[in-house]
Amino acid sequence: MLLQVALKQAYSPDSPPASQNSHLKKRVAEQNNAIKMMEYVSVVPVAVLALIHYYGGRFSFLTGIPRSSWLSVAGGISVAYIFLHLFPELSEGQEQVNKVLSSLGFLENHIYLLALIGLALFYGLERAALSSKHDQVKKGETEQPVAEVFWVHISSFAVYNALIGYLLFQREEGPIQQMILFAVAMALHFVVNDYGLQDHYHEDYRKKGRWVLVVALVLGWVLGFVIVLPEHVTSMVMAFIGGAVILNVLKEELPEERKSRYWAFLLGAGAYAALLLAL
């Protein structure tokens, strides 16, 4: 609207002198460029998330036992976002699911079933990785899971990353504040994921796995340009991601041998919860 008014003024018969007219056209061009830049602002958080995967293995201060307090803080922030921001959005998405899938009675009031599926799927993948690692140790071989388990696990996280990249692109349609909150939570969650995957797969993850996840993330974001999922499908994707995030955080915090810092997890969750409730 502002652009149309400015152009109308610039070319109207009663327009200002040429010098002022030229200045007005320049301002219109600057505003137009700013609007175009804002259309793709999500490229910034996508680049940050990709860099986290790239540099994740170099954060040596996050390794070791007891578990780094920073990882527990990051996990707390991610879980707080899911419970206080993402899941409440699903109540609105449930209405769209009801309209489209009304014939499927078991989904009528259960969009959270997708959250359960996400949680259960990644729990199964984690168990498969641990079982394979234990079998390898018993055979006196490397502590890493077998290659088949590695590729299934990484492929699942690739789909996971692609969905997050797509959701980041879709967040451009809403307030930029919402996109930033989502990006911060996912960035810290990626740090936790990187640590867990490197703990399982070591060099395989550093040499191959992380690049697969970077490509998948960017590909998911790019697909947002050409594919627009229906609103009810987007809500279902969000539910699946929410359940997966909760599992991928808690599986790193709960094992006794990790000696996790509960106070750090609580600090991260409490601080981000207070921020979300204040906005």
C-alpha positions as CSV (number, residue, x, y, z in Angstrom):
1,M,0.0,0.0,0.0
2,L,2.8,2.4,0.9
3,L,4.5,1.6,-2.3
4,Q,1.4,2.3,-4.4
5,V,0.8,5.7,-2.7
6,A,4.4,6.7,-3.2
7,L,4.3,5.8,-6.9
8,K,1.0,7.7,-7.4
9,Q,2.5,10.8,-5.8
10,A,5.6,10.5,-7.9
11,Y,3.7,10.4,-11.3
12,S,0.7,12.6,-10.6
13,P,0.3,15.9,-12.6
14,D,0.7,17.9,-9.4
15,S,3.9,16.1,-8.3
16,P,6.8,18.1,-6.8
17,P,9.7,19.5,-8.9
18,A,12.1,17.0,-10.6
19,S,14.7,17.0,-7.8
20,Q,12.1,16.2,-5.2
21,N,10.5,13.7,-7.5
22,S,13.9,11.9,-8.0
23,H,14.4,11.8,-4.3
24,L,10.9,10.3,-3.8
25,K,11.6,7.6,-6.4
26,K,14.8,6.7,-4.6
27,R,13.0,6.3,-1.4
28,V,10.4,4.1,-3.1
29,A,13.2,1.9,-4.5
30,E,14.9,1.6,-1.1
31,Q,11.6,0.6,0.5
32,N,11.0,-1.9,-2.3
33,N,14.4,-3.5,-1.8
34,A,13.9,-3.7,2.0
35,I,10.6,-5.5,1.4
36,K,12.3,-8.0,-0.9
37,M,15.0,-8.6,1.7
38,M,12.4,-9.2,4.4
39,E,10.7,-11.8,2.3
40,Y,13.7,-14.1,2.7
41,V,14.8,-13.2,6.2
42,S,14.6,-16.8,7.3
43,V,17.8,-17.5,5.3
44,V,19.7,-16.1,8.3
45,P,18.6,-18.6,10.9
46,V,18.9,-21.4,8.4
47,A,22.5,-20.4,7.8
48,V,23.1,-20.3,11.6
49,L,21.6,-23.8,12.0
50,A,23.8,-25.1,9.2
51,L,26.9,-23.6,10.8
52,I,26.1,-25.3,14.1
53,H,26.3,-28.7,12.3
54,Y,29.5,-27.7,10.6
55,Y,31.2,-26.5,13.8
56,G,29.5,-28.8,16.2
57,G,32.5,-31.1,16.6
58,R,34.8,-28.3,17.5
59,F,32.9,-27.3,20.7
60,S,35.3,-29.3,22.9
61,F,34.1,-27.6,26.1
62,L,30.8,-29.5,25.6
63,T,32.3,-32.9,25.8
64,G,33.1,-35.1,28.8
65,I,31.5,-36.3,32.0
66,P,29.8,-34.8,34.0
67,R,27.6,-33.5,31.2
68,S,28.3,-29.9,30.2
69,S,25.9,-27.5,31.9
70,W,25.6,-25.6,28.6
71,L,24.1,-28.7,27.0
72,S,21.6,-29.0,29.8
73,V,20.6,-25.3,29.5
74,A,20.2,-25.8,25.7
75,G,18.0,-28.8,26.3
76,G,15.8,-26.9,28.8
77,I,15.3,-24.1,26.4
78,S,14.2,-26.4,23.6
79,V,11.7,-28.3,25.8
80,A,10.3,-25.0,27.2
81,Y,9.6,-23.8,23.6
82,I,7.9,-27.0,22.6
83,F,5.5,-27.0,25.7
84,L,4.8,-23.3,25.9
85,H,4.8,-22.2,22.3
86,L,4.7,-25.0,19.8
87,F,2.1,-27.3,21.4
88,P,-0.4,-24.4,22.1
89,E,-0.3,-23.7,18.3
90,L,-1.4,-27.2,17.7
91,S,-4.8,-26.5,19.3
92,E,-5.5,-24.1,16.4
93,G,-4.1,-26.7,13.9
94,Q,-6.5,-29.3,15.4
95,E,-9.4,-27.3,14.0
96,Q,-8.0,-27.6,10.5
97,V,-7.3,-31.3,11.0
98,N,-10.9,-31.8,12.1
99,K,-12.3,-30.2,9.0
100,V,-10.2,-32.1,6.6
101,L,-10.0,-35.5,8.3
102,S,-13.4,-35.6,10.0
103,S,-13.9,-39.1,8.6
104,L,-11.0,-40.4,10.6
105,G,-12.5,-40.5,14.1
106,F,-9.3,-41.4,15.9
107,L,-7.6,-38.2,14.7
108,E,-10.6,-35.9,15.5
109,N,-9.1,-34.7,18.8
110,H,-5.7,-36.3,18.7
111,I,-3.2,-34.3,16.6
112,Y,-0.9,-35.0,19.5
113,L,-0.8,-38.6,18.2
114,L,1.7,-37.3,15.7
115,A,3.8,-36.0,18.6
116,L,3.7,-39.5,20.1
117,I,4.8,-41.0,16.8
118,G,7.7,-38.6,16.6
119,L,8.8,-39.4,20.1
120,A,8.4,-43.2,19.7
121,L,10.2,-43.2,16.3
122,F,13.3,-41.5,17.6
123,Y,13.2,-43.5,20.8
124,G,13.3,-46.7,18.6
125,L,16.3,-45.3,16.6
126,E,18.2,-44.5,19.8
127,R,17.6,-48.0,21.1
128,A,18.8,-49.4,17.8
129,A,22.0,-47.4,18.0
130,L,22.7,-48.4,21.6
131,S,22.0,-52.0,20.9
132,S,24.3,-52.1,17.9
133,K,27.0,-50.4,19.9
134,H,26.8,-52.9,22.7
135,D,26.9,-55.8,20.2
136,Q,30.0,-54.4,18.6
137,V,31.7,-54.1,22.0
138,K,30.9,-57.7,22.9
139,K,32.5,-58.8,19.7
140,G,35.6,-56.9,20.6
141,E,35.2,-54.5,17.7
142,T,34.7,-50.8,17.5
143,E,32.3,-49.1,19.9
144,Q,30.4,-47.5,16.9
145,P,27.1,-49.0,15.7
146,V,27.2,-50.9,12.4
147,A,26.9,-48.9,9.1
148,E,23.3,-49.9,8.5
149,V,22.2,-48.4,11.8
150,F,24.2,-45.3,11.1
151,W,22.6,-44.6,7.8
152,V,19.1,-45.3,9.0
153,H,19.6,-43.0,12.0
154,I,21.2,-40.2,9.9
155,S,18.5,-40.5,7.2
156,S,15.8,-40.1,9.9
157,F,17.5,-37.0,11.2
158,A,17.9,-35.7,7.7
159,V,14.1,-35.9,7.3
160,Y,13.8,-34.2,10.7
161,N,16.1,-31.4,9.6
162,A,14.3,-30.9,6.3
163,L,11.0,-30.5,8.1
164,I,12.6,-28.0,10.5
165,G,14.0,-26.1,7.5
166,Y,10.6,-26.0,5.8
167,L,8.9,-24.8,9.0
168,L,11.5,-22.0,9.3
169,F,10.6,-20.8,5.8
170,Q,6.9,-20.9,6.6
171,R,7.5,-18.8,9.8
172,E,8.2,-15.9,7.5
173,E,4.5,-15.5,7.0
174,G,4.0,-14.6,10.7
175,P,5.7,-12.0,13.0
176,I,9.5,-12.1,12.8
177,Q,9.5,-12.5,16.6
178,Q,7.9,-15.9,16.3
179,M,10.5,-17.0,13.8
180,I,13.3,-15.8,16.0
181,L,12.0,-17.7,19.0
182,F,11.6,-20.9,16.9
183,A,15.1,-20.5,15.4
184,V,16.8,-20.0,18.8
185,A,15.1,-23.1,20.3
186,M,16.1,-25.2,17.3
187,A,19.6,-23.8,17.2
188,L,20.2,-24.9,20.8
189,H,18.5,-28.2,20.1
190,F,20.8,-28.8,17.1
191,V,23.8,-28.4,19.5
192,V,22.3,-31.2,21.7
193,N,21.6,-33.4,18.7
194,D,25.2,-32.9,17.4
195,Y,26.7,-33.9,20.7
196,G,24.5,-37.1,20.8
197,L,25.2,-38.2,17.2
198,Q,28.9,-37.6,17.6
199,D,28.9,-39.7,20.8
200,H,27.4,-42.6,18.8
201,Y,29.2,-42.4,15.5
202,H,32.4,-40.4,16.0
203,E,34.3,-40.0,12.7
204,D,31.4,-41.3,10.6
205,Y,29.3,-38.4,11.8
206,R,32.0,-35.8,11.4
207,K,33.0,-36.9,7.9
208,K,29.6,-37.8,6.5
209,G,26.7,-37.5,8.8
210,R,26.9,-33.8,9.6
211,W,27.0,-32.9,5.8
212,V,23.9,-35.0,5.2
213,L,22.1,-33.0,7.9
214,V,23.3,-29.6,6.5
215,V,22.1,-30.5,3.0
216,A,18.8,-31.8,4.3
217,L,18.2,-28.6,6.3
218,V,18.9,-26.3,3.4
219,L,16.9,-28.5,1.0
220,G,13.9,-28.3,3.4
221,W,14.1,-24.5,3.4
222,V,14.4,-24.4,-0.4
223,L,11.4,-26.6,-0.8
224,G,9.4,-24.0,1.0
225,F,9.7,-21.8,-2.1
226,V,8.0,-24.4,-4.4
227,I,5.8,-26.4,-2.1
228,V,3.1,-25.0,0.1
229,L,1.7,-27.7,2.4
230,P,-2.0,-27.3,3.5
231,E,-2.4,-25.8,7.0
232,H,-3.5,-29.0,8.5
233,V,-0.5,-30.9,7.2
234,T,1.9,-28.2,8.5
235,S,0.2,-28.6,12.0
236,M,0.8,-32.3,11.8
237,V,4.5,-31.8,10.9
238,M,4.8,-29.4,13.9
239,A,3.3,-32.1,16.2
240,F,5.7,-34.7,14.9
241,I,8.7,-32.3,15.4
242,G,7.5,-31.4,18.9
243,G,7.5,-35.1,20.0
244,A,10.8,-35.8,18.5
245,V,12.5,-32.7,20.1
246,I,11.3,-33.8,23.6
247,L,12.7,-37.3,23.1
248,N,16.0,-36.1,21.7
249,V,16.5,-33.8,24.6
250,L,15.5,-36.1,27.4
251,K,17.5,-39.1,26.1
252,E,20.6,-37.0,26.6
253,E,19.6,-35.8,30.0
254,L,18.3,-38.9,31.7
255,P,21.0,-41.6,31.6
256,E,22.7,-41.8,35.0
257,E,26.1,-42.2,33.5
258,R,25.9,-38.8,31.9
259,K,25.7,-37.1,35.3
260,S,23.6,-34.3,33.9
261,R,23.1,-31.0,35.7
262,Y,19.5,-30.8,36.7
263,W,19.9,-27.2,37.9
264,A,21.2,-26.2,34.4
265,F,18.3,-27.8,32.6
266,L,15.8,-26.1,35.0
267,L,17.6,-22.8,34.5
268,G,17.3,-23.0,30.7
269,A,13.7,-24.2,30.8
270,G,12.7,-21.6,33.4
271,A,14.4,-18.6,31.7
272,Y,13.0,-19.4,28.3
273,A,9.5,-20.1,29.7
274,A,9.6,-16.7,31.5
275,L,10.6,-15.0,28.2
276,L,7.8,-16.8,26.2
277,L,5.2,-15.9,28.8
278,A,6.3,-12.3,28.9
279,L,6.0,-11.8,25.1
